[in-house]
Amino acid sequence: MNPPLTPDEIERIARKRAGAKLGWYLHAAVFVLVNLFIFAISQYGFGHRRWSVFPLLGWGLGLALHGISVFLLGSGGGLRDRMVERERERLRRQQDPGRR
């Protein structure tokens, strides 16, 4: 089991996690605004093809990966914490073969 965190450590971790989440929200807002603009240009501007889907899909994939890294795999993400704990236990068992 991990030792309890000090108030300073809690503050540092909380700020880091909140900053990562705010970064994703900003990324998502810019994604929506820019893609609305691109859609408008595609729909009413140059040419007759609707090409705006291509940047939307590419950037959408990047946004999704960013979200996965922040909310699932990032520090404090449940999946990452469980994986770290499993590795920690595996290493402890290797150190002490009698322990299971």
Order of alpha helices (4+ residues) and beta strands (2+ residues): alpha-alpha-alpha
